[in-house]
Amino acid sequence: NEIVTLKWGSVRTLSQNSLWWVYLTWCINEGGLKEHGHFFPETLHDNLKKHLLSEEKKDDATTTDLTKLEFSQFFEKADHFIQEFFEIDTNPFWDEHKERYA
């Protein structure tokens, strides 16, 4: 008697993953999260996933298994949370990203 959970859909892409880590680093170094006690992208990632994913999943929060769409939704929630909670304007990051990669 074993329960097996299958998940359909492709997992997040490498470009999504790369953008996520660049974004977290920007939030810390350029966005001012050091003033709020965030010094490492890995720790910020852990805090965000625990806060944002545990609302829905109610178990160990992980972004590893998210589909492309789910990861995009998580990213948007995280960006909104950072803007609202820490009062950090992330628009300069997104403007720079669009300028470089559009």
Sequence and secondary structure as in RCSB ss.txt:
>XXXX:A:sequence
NEIVTLKWGSVRTLSQNSLWWVYLTWCINEGGLKEHGHFFPETLHDNLKKHLLSEEKKDDATTTDLTKLEFSQFF
EKADHFIQEFFEIDTNPFWDEHKERYA
>XXXX:A:secstr
        S B  HHHHHHHHHHHHHHHHTS GGGGT   HHHHHHHHHHHHHHHHH SS  STT BHHHHHHHH
HHHHHHHHHHS    HHHHHHHHHHH 
